[in-house]
Amino acid sequence: MAGHPERATKVCPVCGRPFQWRKKWKDVWEEVRYCSERCRRRRSSVTDPLGVE
């Protein structure tokens, strides 16, 4: 079976893809919102409230 079913998952608000808990995030998992540094950098262009009509 692929993956680890016991690991928590979240959905990235930028790309919409699910991502799993990682050991490097063990102390900050509640604050993690993006699947990658690339998505974190792109967040303003995707979720900009002023860009909505």
C-alpha distance matrix in Angstrom:
0.0 3.8 6.7 8.3 9.3 12.5 13.8 16.5 16.7 19.9 21.1 23.5 26.9 27.9 25.2 23.4 19.9 17.5 17.0 15.6 17.7 18.6 20.5 23.6 23.8 23.7 27.4 27.7 24.6 27.0 28.9 26.2 26.4 25.5 22.4 24.6 28.2 28.9 28.1 30.1 33.0 32.8 32.8 36.6 36.8 34.2 35.1 38.9 40.7 43.9 42.4 42.0 44.9
3.8 0.0 3.8 6.9 8.7 11.9 12.2 14.7 14.3 17.3 18.3 20.4 23.9 24.6 21.9 20.3 16.7 14.5 13.8 12.6 15.0 15.8 18.0 20.8 21.0 21.4 25.1 25.1 22.1 24.6 26.2 23.2 23.4 22.1 18.9 21.0 24.5 25.1 24.5 26.6 29.4 29.2 29.4 33.2 33.3 30.8 31.9 35.6 37.6 40.7 39.2 39.0 42.0
6.7 3.8 0.0 3.8 6.3 9.0 8.6 11.1 11.1 14.2 15.7 17.8 21.4 22.4 20.1 18.6 15.0 12.2 10.9 9.1 11.2 12.2 14.5 17.3 17.3 17.7 21.4 21.4 18.3 20.9 22.6 19.7 20.1 19.2 16.1 18.3 21.8 22.8 22.1 23.8 26.8 26.9 26.8 30.6 31.1 28.7 29.6 33.2 35.2 38.4 37.1 37.0 40.2
8.3 6.9 3.8 0.0 3.8 5.5 5.7 9.0 10.1 13.8 16.1 18.4 22.0 23.5 21.7 19.9 16.6 13.3 11.5 8.7 9.8 11.1 12.9 16.1 15.9 15.5 19.2 19.6 16.6 19.1 21.2 18.8 19.8 19.4 16.8 19.2 22.7 24.2 23.2 24.4 27.7 28.1 27.6 31.3 32.2 29.8 30.2 33.9 35.6 39.0 38.0 37.9 41.1
9.3 8.7 6.3 3.8 0.0 3.8 5.5 7.9 9.3 13.0 15.4 18.4 21.6 23.6 21.9 19.6 16.6 13.1 12.2 9.6 10.8 13.1 15.0 18.2 17.3 16.6 19.9 20.1 16.8 18.6 21.2 19.1 19.8 20.0 17.8 20.7 24.3 25.7 24.2 25.3 28.8 28.9 27.9 31.6 32.6 29.9 29.9 33.6 35.0 38.5 37.6 37.1 40.3
12.5 11.9 9.0 5.5 3.8 0.0 3.8 6.5 9.3 13.1 16.2 19.0 22.2 24.4 23.3 21.1 18.3 14.6 13.1 9.8 9.7 11.9 13.2 16.5 15.4 14.0 17.2 17.8 14.7 16.5 19.4 17.9 19.1 19.9 18.1 21.0 24.3 26.2 24.7 25.2 28.8 29.3 28.1 31.7 33.1 30.6 30.2 33.8 35.1 38.7 38.2 37.8 41.0
13.8 12.2 8.6 5.7 5.5 3.8 0.0 3.8 6.5 10.1 13.4 15.8 19.1 21.2 20.2 18.4 15.6 11.9 9.8 6.3 5.9 8.4 10.2 13.3 11.9 11.1 14.4 14.7 11.4 13.7 16.2 14.3 15.7 16.3 14.5 17.3 20.5 22.5 21.1 21.5 25.1 25.7 24.6 28.2 29.7 27.3 27.1 30.6 32.1 35.6 35.1 34.9 38.3
16.5 14.7 11.1 9.0 7.9 6.5 3.8 0.0 3.8 7.0 10.6 13.2 16.2 18.7 18.2 16.1 13.9 10.2 8.6 5.8 5.4 9.0 11.4 13.6 11.3 10.8 13.5 12.9 9.3 10.8 13.4 11.7 12.7 13.9 12.8 16.0 19.2 21.1 19.2 19.4 23.1 23.5 22.0 25.5 27.1 24.6 24.0 27.5 28.7 32.3 32.0 31.7 35.0
16.7 14.3 11.1 10.1 9.3 9.3 6.5 3.8 0.0 3.8 7.0 9.8 12.9 15.2 14.5 12.3 10.2 6.5 5.5 4.3 6.0 9.7 12.8 14.4 12.0 12.7 15.2 13.8 10.0 11.3 13.1 10.7 10.7 11.3 10.1 13.7 17.0 18.4 16.2 16.9 20.6 20.6 19.1 22.7 23.9 21.3 20.9 24.6 25.9 29.5 28.9 28.5 31.9
19.9 17.3 14.2 13.8 13.0 13.1 10.1 7.0 3.8 0.0 3.8 6.5 9.2 11.9 11.8 9.6 8.4 5.5 5.6 6.5 8.1 11.4 14.7 15.3 12.5 13.9 15.7 13.4 9.9 10.2 11.3 8.8 7.7 8.6 8.4 12.1 15.3 16.4 13.6 14.2 17.8 17.6 15.8 19.2 20.5 17.7 17.2 20.8 22.1 25.7 25.1 24.8 28.2
21.1 18.3 15.7 16.1 15.4 16.2 13.4 10.6 7.0 3.8 0.0 3.8 6.3 8.8 8.4 5.8 5.5 4.2 6.1 8.8 11.1 13.9 17.4 17.7 15.1 17.1 18.7 16.0 12.8 13.0 13.1 10.4 7.9 7.8 7.8 11.4 14.5 14.7 11.6 12.9 16.2 15.2 13.5 17.0 17.7 14.7 14.6 18.3 19.7 23.2 22.2 21.8 25.1
23.5 20.4 17.8 18.4 18.4 19.0 15.8 13.2 9.8 6.5 3.8 0.0 3.8 5.5 5.8 5.0 5.5 6.2 7.2 10.3 12.2 14.2 17.7 17.2 14.8 17.4 18.7 15.7 13.1 13.4 12.4 9.4 6.3 4.9 5.6 8.7 11.3 11.3 7.9 9.3 12.5 11.4 10.0 13.5 14.3 11.6 11.8 15.5 17.4 20.6 19.6 19.8 23.2
26.9 23.9 21.4 22.0 21.6 22.2 19.1 16.2 12.9 9.2 6.3 3.8 0.0 3.8 6.0 5.4 8.0 9.4 11.0 14.0 15.7 17.7 21.0 20.2 17.6 20.2 21.0 17.6 15.4 14.8 13.4 11.1 7.4 6.8 8.8 11.1 12.9 12.3 8.5 9.5 12.1 10.4 8.1 11.1 11.8 8.6 8.3 12.1 13.8 17.0 16.1 16.0 19.5
27.9 24.6 22.4 23.5 23.6 24.4 21.2 18.7 15.2 11.9 8.8 5.5 3.8 0.0 3.8 5.8 8.3 10.8 12.0 15.4 17.3 18.7 22.0 20.8 18.7 21.8 22.6 19.2 17.4 17.3 15.4 12.8 9.3 7.3 8.7 9.8 11.1 9.6 5.9 7.9 9.7 7.2 6.1 9.3 9.2 6.4 7.7 11.2 13.7 16.4 14.9 15.5 19.0
25.2 21.9 20.1 21.7 21.9 23.3 20.2 18.2 14.5 11.8 8.4 5.8 6.0 3.8 0.0 3.8 5.6 8.9 10.6 14.3 16.9 18.2 21.8 21.0 19.3 22.4 23.8 20.7 18.5 19.0 17.6 14.5 11.3 8.7 8.4 9.8 11.9 10.0 7.0 10.1 11.8 9.5 9.5 12.7 11.9 9.2 11.2 14.5 17.0 19.5 17.6 18.0 21.2
23.4 20.3 18.6 19.9 19.6 21.1 18.4 16.1 12.3 9.6 5.8 5.0 5.4 5.8 3.8 0.0 3.8 6.7 9.5 13.1 15.9 18.0 21.6 21.4 19.4 21.9 23.5 20.6 17.9 18.0 17.3 14.4 11.2 9.5 9.3 11.8 14.5 13.2 10.1 12.6 14.9 12.7 11.8 15.0 14.5 11.3 12.3 16.0 17.8 20.8 19.0 18.7 21.7
19.9 16.7 15.0 16.6 16.6 18.3 15.6 13.9 10.2 8.4 5.5 5.5 8.0 8.3 5.6 3.8 0.0 3.8 6.5 10.2 13.4 15.3 19.1 19.2 17.6 20.1 22.2 19.6 16.7 17.6 17.3 14.0 11.5 9.5 7.8 10.6 13.9 13.1 10.6 13.2 15.8 14.3 13.9 17.5 17.2 14.3 15.5 19.2 21.3 24.2 22.5 22.4 25.5
17.5 14.5 12.2 13.3 13.1 14.6 11.9 10.2 6.5 5.5 4.2 6.2 9.4 10.8 8.9 6.7 3.8 0.0 3.8 7.0 10.3 12.7 16.5 17.2 15.4 17.3 19.7 17.5 14.2 15.3 15.7 12.5 10.8 9.6 7.8 11.2 14.8 14.9 12.5 14.5 17.6 16.7 15.9 19.5 19.9 17.0 17.6 21.4 23.2 26.4 25.1 24.8 28.0
17.0 13.8 10.9 11.5 12.2 13.1 9.8 8.6 5.5 5.6 6.1 7.2 11.0 12.0 10.6 9.5 6.5 3.8 0.0 3.8 7.0 9.0 12.8 13.5 11.9 14.0 16.6 14.8 11.7 13.6 13.9 10.5 9.8 8.5 5.9 9.2 12.9 13.8 12.0 13.5 16.8 16.7 16.1 19.9 20.7 18.3 18.9 22.5 24.5 27.7 26.7 26.8 30.3
15.6 12.6 9.1 8.7 9.6 9.8 6.3 5.8 4.3 6.5 8.8 10.3 14.0 15.4 14.3 13.1 10.2 7.0 3.8 0.0 3.8 6.3 9.9 11.4 10.0 11.3 14.4 13.3 10.1 12.5 13.7 10.6 11.2 10.7 8.4 11.3 14.7 16.3 14.9 15.8 19.2 19.7 19.0 22.7 23.9 21.7 21.9 25.4 27.3 30.6 29.9 30.0 33.5
17.7 15.0 11.2 9.8 10.8 9.7 5.9 5.4 6.0 8.1 11.1 12.2 15.7 17.3 16.9 15.9 13.4 10.3 7.0 3.8 0.0 3.8 6.8 8.6 6.8 7.6 10.8 10.2 7.2 10.2 11.7 9.2 11.0 11.3 9.7 12.1 14.9 17.3 16.1 16.1 19.7 20.8 19.8 23.4 25.1 23.2 23.0 26.3 28.2 31.5 31.1 31.4 35.0
18.6 15.8 12.2 11.1 13.1 11.9 8.4 9.0 9.7 11.4 13.9 14.2 17.7 18.7 18.2 18.0 15.3 12.7 9.0 6.3 3.8 0.0 3.8 5.4 5.4 6.7 10.1 10.2 8.4 12.1 12.9 10.3 12.7 12.3 10.3 11.5 13.9 16.7 16.3 16.2 19.4 21.0 20.6 24.1 25.8 24.4 24.5 27.6 29.8 32.9 32.6 33.3 36.9
20.5 18.0 14.5 12.9 15.0 13.2 10.2 11.4 12.8 14.7 17.4 17.7 21.0 22.0 21.8 21.6 19.1 16.5 12.8 9.9 6.8 3.8 0.0 3.8 5.3 5.2 8.7 10.0 9.4 13.2 14.1 12.3 15.3 15.2 13.6 14.3 16.1 19.2 19.2 18.6 21.6 23.7 23.3 26.6 28.6 27.4 27.4 30.3 32.4 35.5 35.4 36.2 40.0
23.6 20.8 17.3 16.1 18.2 16.5 13.3 13.6 14.4 15.3 17.7 17.2 20.2 20.8 21.0 21.4 19.2 17.2 13.5 11.4 8.6 5.4 3.8 0.0 3.8 5.7 7.7 8.5 9.0 12.7 12.6 10.8 14.0 13.8 12.6 12.5 13.5 16.9 17.3 16.2 18.9 21.4 21.1 24.2 26.4 25.7 25.7 28.3 30.6 33.4 33.5 34.6 38.4
23.8 21.0 17.3 15.9 17.3 15.4 11.9 11.3 12.0 12.5 15.1 14.8 17.6 18.7 19.3 19.4 17.6 15.4 11.9 10.0 6.8 5.4 5.3 3.8 0.0 3.8 5.6 5.2 5.2 8.9 9.0 7.5 11.0 11.5 11.1 11.8 13.1 16.5 16.0 14.6 17.8 20.0 19.1 22.2 24.6 23.6 23.1 25.8 27.8 30.9 31.1 32.0 35.8
23.7 21.4 17.7 15.5 16.6 14.0 11.1 10.8 12.7 13.9 17.1 17.4 20.2 21.8 22.4 21.9 20.1 17.3 14.0 11.3 7.6 6.7 5.2 5.7 3.8 0.0 3.8 5.7 5.7 9.0 10.5 10.0 13.5 14.7 14.3 15.5 16.9 20.3 19.6 18.2 21.5 23.6 22.4 25.5 28.0 26.8 26.0 28.7 30.5 33.6 34.0 34.7 38.4
27.4 25.1 21.4 19.2 19.9 17.2 14.4 13.5 15.2 15.7 18.7 18.7 21.0 22.6 23.8 23.5 22.2 19.7 16.6 14.4 10.8 10.1 8.7 7.7 5.6 3.8 0.0 3.8 6.0 8.2 9.2 10.0 13.8 15.5 16.0 16.8 17.6 21.1 20.4 18.4 21.4 23.8 22.3 25.0 27.9 26.9 25.8 28.2 29.7 32.8 33.6 34.4 38.1
27.7 25.1 21.4 19.6 20.1 17.8 14.7 12.9 13.8 13.4 16.0 15.7 17.6 19.2 20.7 20.6 19.6 17.5 14.8 13.3 10.2 10.2 10.0 8.5 5.2 5.7 3.8 0.0 3.8 5.5 5.5 6.5 10.2 12.2 13.4 14.3 14.9 18.3 17.3 15.0 18.2 20.4 18.7 21.3 24.2 23.3 22.0 24.4 25.9 29.0 29.8 30.6 34.3
24.6 22.1 18.3 16.6 16.8 14.7 11.4 9.3 10.0 9.9 12.8 13.1 15.4 17.4 18.5 17.9 16.7 14.2 11.7 10.1 7.2 8.4 9.4 9.0 5.2 5.7 6.0 3.8 0.0 3.8 5.4 5.1 8.5 10.7 11.4 13.3 14.9 17.8 16.3 14.7 18.3 19.9 18.1 21.0 23.6 22.1 21.0 23.8 25.2 28.5 29.0 29.4 33.1
27.0 24.6 20.9 19.1 18.6 16.5 13.7 10.8 11.3 10.2 13.0 13.4 14.8 17.3 19.0 18.0 17.6 15.3 13.6 12.5 10.2 12.1 13.2 12.7 8.9 9.0 8.2 5.5 3.8 0.0 3.8 5.7 8.2 11.4 13.1 15.2 16.6 19.3 17.2 15.3 18.8 20.2 17.7 20.3 23.1 21.4 19.7 22.3 23.2 26.6 27.5 27.6 31.2
28.9 26.2 22.6 21.2 21.2 19.4 16.2 13.4 13.1 11.3 13.1 12.4 13.4 15.4 17.6 17.3 17.3 15.7 13.9 13.7 11.7 12.9 14.1 12.6 9.0 10.5 9.2 5.5 5.4 3.8 0.0 3.8 6.3 9.4 11.8 13.3 13.9 16.6 14.7 12.2 15.5 17.1 14.7 17.0 20.1 18.9 17.1 19.5 20.7 23.9 24.8 25.4 29.1
26.2 23.2 19.7 18.8 19.1 17.9 14.3 11.7 10.7 8.8 10.4 9.4 11.1 12.8 14.5 14.4 14.0 12.5 10.5 10.6 9.2 10.3 12.3 10.8 7.5 10.0 10.0 6.5 5.1 5.7 3.8 0.0 3.8 6.1 8.1 9.7 10.9 13.6 11.6 9.8 13.4 14.9 12.9 15.9 18.5 17.1 16.1 18.8 20.5 23.7 24.1 24.8 28.5
26.4 23.4 20.1 19.8 19.8 19.1 15.7 12.7 10.7 7.7 7.9 6.3 7.4 9.3 11.3 11.2 11.5 10.8 9.8 11.2 11.0 12.7 15.3 14.0 11.0 13.5 13.8 10.2 8.5 8.2 6.3 3.8 0.0 3.8 6.9 9.1 10.5 12.2 9.4 8.1 11.8 12.4 10.0 13.2 15.5 13.7 12.6 15.6 17.3 20.7 20.8 21.3 25.0
25.5 22.1 19.2 19.4 20.0 19.9 16.3 13.9 11.3 8.6 7.8 4.9 6.8 7.3 8.7 9.5 9.5 9.6 8.5 10.7 11.3 12.3 15.2 13.8 11.5 14.7 15.5 12.2 10.7 11.4 9.4 6.1 3.8 0.0 3.8 5.6 7.4 8.7 6.0 5.6 9.4 9.8 8.5 12.1 13.8 12.3 12.3 15.4 17.8 20.7 20.3 21.2 24.9
22.4 18.9 16.1 16.8 17.8 18.1 14.5 12.8 10.1 8.4 7.8 5.6 8.8 8.7 8.4 9.3 7.8 7.8 5.9 8.4 9.7 10.3 13.6 12.6 11.1 14.3 16.0 13.4 11.4 13.1 11.8 8.1 6.9 3.8 0.0 3.8 7.2 8.3 6.6 7.7 11.0 11.4 11.2 15.0 16.0 14.4 15.2 18.4 21.0 23.8 22.9 23.8 27.4
24.6 21.0 18.3 19.2 20.7 21.0 17.3 16.0 13.7 12.1 11.4 8.7 11.1 9.8 9.8 11.8 10.6 11.2 9.2 11.3 12.1 11.5 14.3 12.5 11.8 15.5 16.8 14.3 13.3 15.2 13.3 9.7 9.1 5.6 3.8 0.0 3.8 5.3 5.3 6.3 8.7 10.0 10.8 14.3 15.3 14.5 15.8 18.5 21.5 23.9 23.0 24.5 28.1
28.2 24.5 21.8 22.7 24.3 24.3 20.5 19.2 17.0 15.3 14.5 11.3 12.9 11.1 11.9 14.5 13.9 14.8 12.9 14.7 14.9 13.9 16.1 13.5 13.1 16.9 17.6 14.9 14.9 16.6 13.9 10.9 10.5 7.4 7.2 3.8 0.0 3.8 5.5 5.0 6.2 8.7 10.0 12.9 14.1 14.3 15.6 17.7 20.9 23.0 22.3 24.2 27.9
28.9 25.1 22.8 24.2 25.7 26.2 22.5 21.1 18.4 16.4 14.7 11.3 12.3 9.6 10.0 13.2 13.1 14.9 13.8 16.3 17.3 16.7 19.2 16.9 16.5 20.3 21.1 18.3 17.8 19.3 16.6 13.6 12.2 8.7 8.3 5.3 3.8 0.0 3.8 5.4 5.3 6.3 8.8 11.6 11.9 12.2 14.2 16.2 19.8 21.5 20.2 22.3 25.8
28.1 24.5 22.1 23.2 24.2 24.7 21.1 19.2 16.2 13.6 11.6 7.9 8.5 5.9 7.0 10.1 10.6 12.5 12.0 14.9 16.1 16.3 19.2 17.3 16.0 19.6 20.4 17.3 16.3 17.2 14.7 11.6 9.4 6.0 6.6 5.3 5.5 3.8 0.0 3.8 5.4 5.0 6.1 9.5 10.0 9.4 11.1 13.6 16.9 19.1 17.9 19.5 23.1
30.1 26.6 23.8 24.4 25.3 25.2 21.5 19.4 16.9 14.2 12.9 9.3 9.5 7.9 10.1 12.6 13.2 14.5 13.5 15.8 16.1 16.2 18.6 16.2 14.6 18.2 18.4 15.0 14.7 15.3 12.2 9.8 8.1 5.6 7.7 6.3 5.0 5.4 3.8 0.0 3.8 5.5 5.3 8.4 10.2 10.2 10.9 12.9 16.1 18.3 17.8 19.6 23.4
33.0 29.4 26.8 27.7 28.8 28.8 25.1 23.1 20.6 17.8 16.2 12.5 12.1 9.7 11.8 14.9 15.8 17.6 16.8 19.2 19.7 19.4 21.6 18.9 17.8 21.5 21.4 18.2 18.3 18.8 15.5 13.4 11.8 9.4 11.0 8.7 6.2 5.3 5.4 3.8 0.0 3.8 5.6 7.3 8.6 10.0 11.3 12.4 16.0 17.4 16.8 19.2 22.8
32.8 29.2 26.9 28.1 28.9 29.3 25.7 23.5 20.6 17.6 15.2 11.4 10.4 7.2 9.5 12.7 14.3 16.7 16.7 19.7 20.8 21.0 23.7 21.4 20.0 23.6 23.8 20.4 19.9 20.2 17.1 14.9 12.4 9.8 11.4 10.0 8.7 6.3 5.0 5.5 3.8 0.0 3.8 5.6 5.6 6.5 8.7 10.1 13.8 15.2 14.0 16.3 19.8
32.8 29.4 26.8 27.6 27.9 28.1 24.6 22.0 19.1 15.8 13.5 10.0 8.1 6.1 9.5 11.8 13.9 15.9 16.1 19.0 19.8 20.6 23.3 21.1 19.1 22.4 22.3 18.7 18.1 17.7 14.7 12.9 10.0 8.5 11.2 10.8 10.0 8.8 6.1 5.3 5.6 3.8 0.0 3.8 5.6 5.3 5.8 7.8 11.1 13.2 12.5 14.4 18.1
36.6 33.2 30.6 31.3 31.6 31.7 28.2 25.5 22.7 19.2 17.0 13.5 11.1 9.3 12.7 15.0 17.5 19.5 19.9 22.7 23.4 24.1 26.6 24.2 22.2 25.5 25.0 21.3 21.0 20.3 17.0 15.9 13.2 12.1 15.0 14.3 12.9 11.6 9.5 8.4 7.3 5.6 3.8 0.0 3.8 5.5 5.3 5.2 8.8 10.1 9.9 12.3 16.0
36.8 33.3 31.1 32.2 32.6 33.1 29.7 27.1 23.9 20.5 17.7 14.3 11.8 9.2 11.9 14.5 17.2 19.9 20.7 23.9 25.1 25.8 28.6 26.4 24.6 28.0 27.9 24.2 23.6 23.1 20.1 18.5 15.5 13.8 16.0 15.3 14.1 11.9 10.0 10.2 8.6 5.6 5.6 3.8 0.0 3.8 6.0 5.7 9.5 10.1 8.5 11.2 14.5
34.2 30.8 28.7 29.8 29.9 30.6 27.3 24.6 21.3 17.7 14.7 11.6 8.6 6.4 9.2 11.3 14.3 17.0 18.3 21.7 23.2 24.4 27.4 25.7 23.6 26.8 26.9 23.3 22.1 21.4 18.9 17.1 13.7 12.3 14.4 14.5 14.3 12.2 9.4 10.2 10.0 6.5 5.3 5.5 3.8 0.0 3.8 5.8 8.9 10.7 8.8 10.2 13.7
35.1 31.9 29.6 30.2 29.9 30.2 27.1 24.0 20.9 17.2 14.6 11.8 8.3 7.7 11.2 12.3 15.5 17.6 18.9 21.9 23.0 24.5 27.4 25.7 23.1 26.0 25.8 22.0 21.0 19.7 17.1 16.1 12.6 12.3 15.2 15.8 15.6 14.2 11.1 10.9 11.3 8.7 5.8 5.3 6.0 3.8 0.0 3.8 6.1 8.8 8.2 9.0 12.8
38.9 35.6 33.2 33.9 33.6 33.8 30.6 27.5 24.6 20.8 18.3 15.5 12.1 11.2 14.5 16.0 19.2 21.4 22.5 25.4 26.3 27.6 30.3 28.3 25.8 28.7 28.2 24.4 23.8 22.3 19.5 18.8 15.6 15.4 18.4 18.5 17.7 16.2 13.6 12.9 12.4 10.1 7.8 5.2 5.7 5.8 3.8 0.0 3.8 5.5 5.5 7.4 11.1
40.7 37.6 35.2 35.6 35.0 35.1 32.1 28.7 25.9 22.1 19.7 17.4 13.8 13.7 17.0 17.8 21.3 23.2 24.5 27.3 28.2 29.8 32.4 30.6 27.8 30.5 29.7 25.9 25.2 23.2 20.7 20.5 17.3 17.8 21.0 21.5 20.9 19.8 16.9 16.1 16.0 13.8 11.1 8.8 9.5 8.9 6.1 3.8 0.0 3.8 5.4 5.7 9.1
43.9 40.7 38.4 39.0 38.5 38.7 35.6 32.3 29.5 25.7 23.2 20.6 17.0 16.4 19.5 20.8 24.2 26.4 27.7 30.6 31.5 32.9 35.5 33.4 30.9 33.6 32.8 29.0 28.5 26.6 23.9 23.7 20.7 20.7 23.8 23.9 23.0 21.5 19.1 18.3 17.4 15.2 13.2 10.1 10.1 10.7 8.8 5.5 3.8 0.0 3.8 5.5 7.9
42.4 39.2 37.1 38.0 37.6 38.2 35.1 32.0 28.9 25.1 22.2 19.6 16.1 14.9 17.6 19.0 22.5 25.1 26.7 29.9 31.1 32.6 35.4 33.5 31.1 34.0 33.6 29.8 29.0 27.5 24.8 24.1 20.8 20.3 22.9 23.0 22.3 20.2 17.9 17.8 16.8 14.0 12.5 9.9 8.5 8.8 8.2 5.5 5.4 3.8 0.0 3.8 6.5
42.0 39.0 37.0 37.9 37.1 37.8 34.9 31.7 28.5 24.8 21.8 19.8 16.0 15.5 18.0 18.7 22.4 24.8 26.8 30.0 31.4 33.3 36.2 34.6 32.0 34.7 34.4 30.6 29.4 27.6 25.4 24.8 21.3 21.2 23.8 24.5 24.2 22.3 19.5 19.6 19.2 16.3 14.4 12.3 11.2 10.2 9.0 7.4 5.7 5.5 3.8 0.0 3.8
44.9 42.0 40.2 41.1 40.3 41.0 38.3 35.0 31.9 28.2 25.1 23.2 19.5 19.0 21.2 21.7 25.5 28.0 30.3 33.5 35.0 36.9 40.0 38.4 35.8 38.4 38.1 34.3 33.1 31.2 29.1 28.5 25.0 24.9 27.4 28.1 27.9 25.8 23.1 23.4 22.8 19.8 18.1 16.0 14.5 13.7 12.8 11.1 9.1 7.9 6.5 3.8 0.0
